[in-house]
């Protein structure tokens, strides 16, 4: 078995080959998620990062790479894609330019250094999302599309059966979503996880939109609604990422697109986003509870299910008449 140092050297050599023989130095691990690893390094003195896909992840990273290229062309602030492909052992990879800045939401929302950014970010987010949604669908092959209400309905049914649980607040949300589905038939490239934590911010504001692995074809209002989910406000009372108002987001989006933006559709997607995040928390906790992956972290995230039930009740406040509830 190779030593860790030898393994790192081998990885650096593979990266060098992918970059046409450039000298790779300073390879250091930044994170290791369930689906990929992220490393920072320098190639001939240029700071870059590489994401390497783990075995078992069924998503095609090359599709994500094509979305990143298309986003760059559309004017979305993104890291520059340097190279992508597959290593000899089979793992997919993407190499991108390094973008300096901050991703930690609580720092962005509270640190003095980002006080100017906080006044600009909602408008910058609106402009960036308008650019995302302008990407021609035909320019990016392989993006999935699905009915998310049906998808998460099935997930909840399966989890409740496996765990012998019931979640009345989630059931109310599904009933409201079914009865109030927006009539818009517009379809666009959707980022799928646009929120604080997945954007790089500097003192002046937005520097790059990151983490495109959940991109898909859907209603563009999904991205705006997800940005407003209460969990992504990180304790702030302001509804848009803890930074601003619905009106500021919608007016910025309208200005960037030249098209109307329906506040009712945004709130529908906000309710669905809250429901989705609650069920995602259940899915992660169930991996521990059912013995697939014993983990304190996974177990602890189960407590957030009740937070999302509470958030759903807040999101539906004033909307009970459509459910026959007084």
N, C-alpha and C positions, 0 to 999 in steps of 0.2 A: 504494500500500500504506500502511495506517495505521501510524503510529509506535507503539512499545510503550505510550507514555503514552496515546495516543488509544485504543488497544485496551483498556487498563485502564479508561479512562473509559467506554467503550461497555459494558464488562462490568458496571461499577458501576451504570450506568443501567438495564441489563436486570435486575439484582438489585433495584434500587429499584422497578421496575415490578412484579416478582414479589411484593414485600412491600407492595404497595398505596401506593407513593409515599414510603415512609420514606427518610430521608436516610442514604445509604450513604457511609462514609468509611473510610480506612485499609485499603483492600483490599491484602492481601499473600499471596503464594503460600506454602503450607506444604510441599506435596509434589506430585509428578506421577508417579503410577503408570501402568502400562500401560493401565488401563481408565478412570481418572478423575483429575481434578485436585482438590486441596483448597486452599481459600483461607480466610483469616480476615479479618473486617471488623467494623465497628460500624454498627449501624442505630439512629439516634436515641440513640446512646450505649450500646446493648446489644451485648455481644460475641457474635458468631455465627460459624459457619463455613458454607461452601457446598461441596458436592461436585458437580462437573460431569462428566458421562459423556463419554468420548472416542468419536469415530466408530469404528465397527468392533466395538465391544463389543456383543454380541448379547443380553446379559442386560437384563431390564426393570427399571430402577431404581425404577419405581413399585411393583413387587412388594416390593422391599427397603423402601421407605417404608411400605408397609402392614404389614410384619413389625415395623418399628420402632414403629409405633403400637400394634400388638397387644402387643409386649413391654412397652411403657410401661404399658398397661392391666393386664397380668399382674403388675406389680410388679418387673420387671427394672430395675435401675438403668441408664438409657440417657440420652443427650442428648435433649432435648425437640425433637420435629420441628416446625419452624415453618411450612415450606411445601415443596411438591414439585410438579414439573410438567415442562414442556418449553418451552425458549426458542424464539423465532421461527425461529432457524436450525436447530432440530431436536434440540439436545442436551438430554438429561434432566438434572435437577438435584434436589438435596435441600438445604434450609437447616435447620440445627440449632443449638441452643444451644451455646455454648462451655463445655466442662468443663475446668477447670484441673487439672493433675496431671502424672503421669509415665507414659510408656508403655515406656520403654527397659528391657528385662528386666534387664540387668546392673546398672543403678542400683537397681532395685527389690530385687534379690537381695543387694546388697552395701553400699549407702550407709546410714550410720547413721540418717539421717532416716526411713528406712522400717523400722526395727527393730520397732516396734510393729505395723506393717502385716503384716510377715512372719509374726507369730504368729496373725494373724486371717484371712489371705487364703484359705487352703484351705477353711475353713468358709464364708466369704463366697462363694467360687466355687461350692461345693456348693449353697448356697441360691439363688444367681442361676441356676444351671443348672436346678434344680428349677422355678423360675418360668418359664424359657424353655420347658421341656417341658410346662408346664401350659397353654400357649397353645392354644386350640381350633383344630384343623386347619382347620375350616370357616371360621374367621375370616380366613384368609389364602389367597386364591386365587392360583394360578399357581406355587406352589413345586414344584420338580422332585423326583422320586424315581427312584432307579435302583439297580441291583445294583453296588456299588462293586468287588467282587471281579472281576466280569466286565468292568467298565469298565477297570480297571487291568491286567487280564490282556491285554486287547486292546492297550492302550497299550504294554506291555512287548514284546509280540510284534512290533508295528510298529517300535518303536525298535531292537530287536535286529536286525531284518531290514535296516533302513536303515543302521545303523551297523556291521553285521557284528560284533556283540558277543554275549556270553552272560553271564548273571548267576546262577550256581548258588545263591547265598544267597537271592536273590529267588524262585527256583524252589522251594526248600525252604519258604519262607514261604507261597507259594501252596498247596503241598501240605498244609501244616499247617492253613491257614485252611479249605480245602475239607473236611478231615476233622474239624474241631472247631467248625464254625459253630454259634453259639448258637441254641437252639430258640425264644427269645423272639419273639413275633409283635407286640410292642408297637410302635406307630408314633406319632411326635410331631414337632413342629417342632424341628429341630436347628439350632443356630447354624452349625456346620460349620467354624469356625476359632477356637474358644475356647482362648486361650493367652496367656501373657505377650507383650506387643507389641500385642495387640488388646483390652486393657483399660486403663482409666485408673485410676491408683492415687494416693492421697494418703497422708500420714503415718499416717492412721487406718485405711487399707485401701481396699477397692474403691469407686470412685466411679462408673464407667460401663463398660458393655460396648459395644465399638465394632465396626465392620467386619462388617456383616451380609450382605454380598453373596453369601456362599456358603451362606446358609440354605436348608434343604431339608426334605423329609419323610424321616425315617429312624428308626433305633433310638436312643433317647435315650442309651444307653451309648456311642454313638460320640463324643459330646462329652467324656465322662469319659475315654475311652481316648486321645483326641487330646491332652488336657491332660497325659497321662502320657508321651507320646512323648519319648524321651531327648534329642532335639534341642532340645526346648523346656525343658529343665532348665538349659541354659546353663552347664554345667560343675559343677553341684551334684550330689551323690549322692542327694539326696532325690527320690523318683520322681514326685511330683505337682508339676509346674512348678518343680522345684527348691526347693519350699517345705515339703513335708510328706509324710506317709505315705499309702499306699493306704487303710489303715484309717480315717484321719482323713477322707479324701474320701468314702468309702463310708458311714461313720456319719453324716457331715453331710448327705449326700444322702438317706439313709433317714429322718433326723429331719425333713427339709424336705418329703419326699413322703409319708411314712407307708407307704411300700412297700419291699419288699426290693430290694437292689441286689446283683447277682451279680458277685462278684470275678472269676470265670472269664470272664464276658462282657466285663468291663472289660479284662482282659488280652488277649482276642481282638481287641478294637478297638485296643488299643495296638499289637499286632503289625501289624494292617492299617494303622494310621496311620504306623508306621515304614516299611512297604513303600510306601505312597502317597507319603510325602515323598521317599523314594529315587527313585521313578519321576518325581516332579515335578522333582527335580534333573536327571535325565536329559533330560527334556523341555526344560528351560531351556538346558542345555548343547548339546543337539542343534540349537537354533536358530542357535547360533554354528557348530557343526561342519559343519552342512549348508549354511551360507552364507545363511540367511534373514535373520539379524541379527548381523553381526559385532560382538562386544562382549567386552571383557576381563572384565566382570562376569559375563556368561553363561558364558564359558569357565571362569572360576574356580569357579563353583558346581558344575561337573562333579566337582570333587574330593570333594564331599560325598556323592557316590554311594557311594564305598567306606566312608565313615563310617556310612551307613545300613545297608550290608551287615554291618558289624561290630555295629551296634546290633541288627539282626535276630538275629544269632547269640546275643547276650546275652539278648534277649527270649525266645528259644526254648530257652535253657539249661534242662536238666531235663525237656524235653518231647520229646526225640528218639524215645522209645519209640513214640509215636503215628505216627512217620514210618518206622518200621522201621530207624532208624539207631541204632547203639550208641554 
